[in-house]
């Protein structure tokens, strides 16, 4: 029987694709507000360039390596240039929507993942090195992890680990890469003795709002259909974000004396990160616990562990995405229930301790592979062209030295 395209499913996936696309400009504002004013355009430029460069990489060969026929580790090149990726459904990934709709939806995930890493090396990486790094990283880190977790025949997928919308593929992957880049690049000049306050908090709040908005496409769109599962994923996404934003504000109130806007939006993003792998498998009570606790873990990572270890993850990409993603993946093993998604599995609290073990293995594989591969790529790029801007350029700021632009006109 010939597969039939469902217009409602197709419309929802295309709308979700647009929502996820908006997350990368949203991330640009979220990160852009956090850096010093001399570097804001550098961050915006990096985020928008990722959108341009990886949109091309994805259709040329990234999609084929990530989802195309291959082995349990990586796909092949049989779908390069979208060869054979047509406008009819494809049973393995897009039973009720055109294959290209699935492809372009996944493109937006492949774009925002390396964009998240920008938070770790903000204010000090050469733009030329950045361009080379993101193409290599998307090809040799993102594609294999994506294939192992989501592609038919992928090793982690066959293991039975669950990742609904990208806890391992997107957030742990980007978070670990962020930690590696912070270590390899070293600290910003003056990091230990000069305050580096964010320059535009309303920018960051606007970015967080766009991220929250776009995340409904990220998570609910991953149902790949306009159905009950999409609704459930939508509801738990909002619930976890709300719980985490409130949780972070309360933690600040208790330990720092006052709740802040910056802390609240940081918590909201952490909640969105943590619910991502679980969105299609947990109910609202699970989502509330996931959201409440992720802020505790990320608050400790950012406020206690980072200062103690001394690395300069400029905008806490590892502290929020790496830690939040790992908690979300493990929490999926605790709270998943087949009453929400019969195609998933029951977690520990529903009688299946084995799922926690599978989730831990998936986290472990992602962490180790990403750490080693990112370190190699960073070192190679550093040797060939140098990762870091000159000290003088760093002092002046990346906006002027890398792009010959300024964000603000100062009138005397």
Long-range contacts (C-beta under 8 A, 24 or more apart in sequence): 3-88, 3-89, 3-91, 3-95, 3-96, 4-89, 4-96, 5-88, 5-89, 5-96, 5-97, 5-98, 6-96, 6-97, 6-225, 6-226, 8-226, 9-96, 9-97, 9-224, 9-225, 9-226, 9-227, 10-96, 10-97, 10-98, 10-101, 11-226, 12-221, 12-225, 12-226, 12-230, 13-97, 13-101, 13-102, 13-105, 13-221, 13-224, 13-225, 14-101, 15-217, 15-221, 16-105, 16-216, 16-217, 16-218, 16-220, 16-221, 16-222, 17-101, 17-104, 17-105, 17-107, 17-108, 17-217, 17-221, 18-217, 19-213, 19-214, 19-215, 19-216, 19-217, 19-218, 19-221, 20-105, 20-108, 20-109, 20-112, 20-214, 20-217, 20-218, 20-221, 21-51, 21-108, 21-111, 21-214, 22-210, 22-213, 22-214, 23-108, 23-112, 23-210, 23-211, 23-214, 23-215, 23-217, 23-218, 24-48, 24-50, 24-51, 24-108, 24-111, 24-112, 24-115, 25-51, 25-210, 26-206, 26-207, 26-208, 26-209, 26-210, 26-211, 26-213, 26-214, 27-112, 27-115, 27-116, 27-118, 27-207, 27-211, 28-115, 28-207, 29-203, 29-204, 29-206, 29-207, 29-210, 30-203, 30-204, 30-206, 30-207, 30-208, 30-210, 30-211, 30-265, 30-269, 31-118, 31-119, 31-122, 31-204, 31-207, 31-315, 32-200, 32-203, 32-204, 32-207, 33-198, 33-199, 33-200, 33-201, 33-202, 33-203, 33-204, 33-205, 33-206, 33-207, 34-119, 34-122, 34-198, 34-199, 34-204, 34-314, 34-315, 35-122, 35-123, 35-198, 35-199, 35-314, 35-315, 36-123, 36-196, 36-197, 36-199, 36-397, 37-199, 37-200, 37-397, 37-407, 37-408, 38-396, 38-397, 38-398, 38-399, 38-400, 39-122, 39-123, 39-397, 39-398, 39-399, 40-199, 40-200, 40-203, 40-399, 40-407, 41-398, 41-399, 41-403, 41-405, 41-406, 41-407, 42-122, 42-123, 42-127, 42-397, 42-398, 42-399, 42-402, 42-403, 43-118, 43-122, 45-127, 45-402, 45-403, 46-115, 46-118, 46-127, 46-130, 47-115, 47-118, 49-130, 49-131, 50-111, 50-112, 50-114, 50-115, 50-118, 50-134, 51-111, 51-115, 53-131, 53-134, 53-135, 54-107, 54-110, 54-111, 54-114, 54-134, 54-135, 54-138, 55-107, 55-111, 57-110, 57-135, 57-138, 57-139, 58-103, 58-106, 58-107, 58-110, 58-111, 59-103, 59-107, 61-139, 62-107, 62-110, 62-138, 62-139, 62-142, 62-143, 63-103, 63-106, 63-107, 63-110, 65-139, 65-143, 65-144, 65-147, 66-106, 66-110, 66-142, 66-143, 66-146, 66-147, 66-150, 66-151, 67-93, 67-103, 67-106, 67-146, 67-147, 67-150, 67-151, 68-151, 69-153, 70-147, 70-151, 70-153, 71-153, 72-148, 72-153, 72-154, 72-155, 72-158, 73-144, 73-147, 73-148, 73-155, 74-143, 74-144, 74-147, 75-143, 75-147, 75-151, 92-152, 93-152, 93-224, 94-224, 96-224, 96-225, 97-224, 97-225, 102-224, 105-221, 105-224, 106-146, 109-146, 109-166, 109-169, 109-170, 109-218, 110-138, 110-142, 110-146, 112-170, 113-138, 113-142, 113-166, 113-169, 113-170, 113-173, 113-174, 114-138, 114-142, 114-174, 114-177, 116-170, 116-171, 116-174, 116-175, 116-178, 116-317, 116-321, 117-174, 117-177, 117-178, 117-181, 117-317, 118-315, 118-317, 119-178, 119-313, 119-314, 119-315, 119-316, 119-317, 120-177, 120-178, 120-179, 120-181, 120-182, 120-185, 120-313, 120-314, 120-315, 120-317, 120-318, 121-178, 121-181, 121-182, 121-185, 121-314, 121-387, 122-314, 122-315, 123-188, 123-314, 123-394, 123-397, 123-398, 124-185, 124-188, 124-189, 124-314, 124-388, 124-389, 124-394, 124-398, 125-181, 125-185, 125-387, 125-388, 125-389, 126-385, 126-386, 126-387, 126-388, 126-389, 126-402, 127-398, 127-402, 127-403, 128-385, 129-381, 129-382, 129-385, 129-386, 129-387, 129-388, 132-381, 132-384, 132-385, 133-377, 133-378, 133-381, 133-387, 136-377, 136-380, 136-381, 137-177, 137-374, 137-377, 140-373, 140-377, 141-173, 141-177, 141-369, 141-370, 141-373, 141-374, 141-377, 142-169, 142-173, 144-369, 144-373, 145-169, 145-173, 145-366, 145-369, 145-370, 148-365, 149-362, 149-366, 155-365, 156-361, 156-362, 156-365, 156-366, 159-358, 159-361, 159-362, 160-345, 160-355, 160-358, 161-329, 161-358, 161-359, 161-361, 161-362, 162-277, 162-278, 162-281, 162-332, 162-333, 162-336, 162-344, 162-345, 162-355, 162-358, 162-359, 163-277, 163-329, 163-332, 163-362, 164-219, 164-222, 164-233, 164-276, 164-277, 164-278, 164-279, 164-280, 164-281, 164-332, 165-218, 165-219, 165-221, 165-222, 165-233, 165-276, 165-277, 165-279, 165-280, 166-218, 166-222, 166-276, 166-277, 167-273, 167-274, 167-276, 167-277, 167-278, 167-325, 167-326, 167-328, 167-329, 167-332, 168-277, 168-325, 168-329, 168-362, 168-363, 168-366, 169-366, 170-276, 170-321, 170-325, 171-273, 171-276, 171-277, 171-321, 171-322, 171-324, 171-325, 171-328, 172-321, 172-322, 172-325, 172-326, 172-329, 172-363, 172-366, 172-367, 172-370, 173-325, 173-366, 173-370, 174-317, 174-321, 174-322, 174-325, 175-317, 175-318, 175-320, 175-321, 175-322, 175-323, 175-324, 175-325, 175-326, 176-318, 176-322, 176-366, 176-367, 176-370, 176-371, 176-374, 177-370, 177-374, 178-313, 178-317, 178-318, 178-321, 178-322, 179-311, 179-313, 179-318, 179-322, 179-371, 180-370, 180-371, 180-374, 180-375, 180-378, 181-374, 181-378, 182-311, 182-312, 182-313, 182-314, 182-318, 183-311, 184-375, 184-378, 184-379, 184-382, 184-387, 185-378, 185-387, 185-388, 186-312, 186-388, 187-310, 187-311, 187-312, 188-312, 188-314, 188-394, 189-391, 189-394, 189-395, 191-312, 198-262, 201-261, 201-262, 204-262, 204-265, 205-261, 205-265, 208-265, 208-268, 208-269, 211-269, 211-272, 212-241, 212-268, 212-269, 212-272, 215-241, 215-272, 215-276, 218-276, 219-275, 219-276, 219-279, 219-280, 220-279, 222-279, 222-280, 223-280, 229-280, 229-340, 229-341, 232-280, 232-283, 232-340, 232-341, 233-279, 233-280, 235-284, 235-287, 236-275, 236-278, 236-279, 236-282, 236-283, 236-284, 236-286, 236-287, 237-272, 237-275, 237-279, 237-287, 239-275, 239-284, 239-287, 239-288, 239-291, 240-271, 240-272, 240-274, 240-275, 240-287, 240-288, 240-290, 240-291, 240-294, 241-268, 241-271, 241-272, 241-275, 241-291, 242-268, 242-271, 242-291, 243-271, 243-287, 243-288, 243-290, 243-291, 243-292, 244-268, 244-270, 244-271, 244-272, 244-274, 244-291, 244-292, 244-294, 244-295, 245-271, 245-295, 247-271, 247-291, 247-292, 247-293, 247-294, 247-295, 247-296, 248-295, 248-298, 248-299, 251-295, 251-296, 251-299, 255-303, 266-298, 266-302, 266-316, 266-320, 267-295, 267-298, 267-299, 269-320, 270-294, 270-295, 270-298, 270-320, 270-324, 271-295, 271-324, 273-320, 273-321, 273-324, 273-325, 273-328, 274-324, 274-325, 274-327, 274-328, 274-331, 275-328, 276-325, 276-328, 277-325, 277-328, 277-329, 277-332, 278-328, 278-331, 278-332, 278-335, 278-336, 280-340, 280-341, 280-344, 281-332, 281-335, 281-336, 281-337, 281-340, 281-341, 281-344, 281-345, 281-347, 282-331, 282-332, 282-335, 282-336, 282-337, 282-340, 283-335, 283-337, 283-339, 283-340, 286-331, 286-334, 286-335, 286-336, 286-337, 289-331, 289-335, 290-327, 290-328, 290-331, 290-335, 293-327, 293-331, 294-323, 294-324, 294-327, 294-328, 297-323, 297-324, 297-327, 298-323, 298-324, 326-363, 326-367, 329-359, 329-362, 329-363, 330-356, 330-359, 330-360, 330-363, 332-359, 333-357, 333-358, 333-359, 333-360
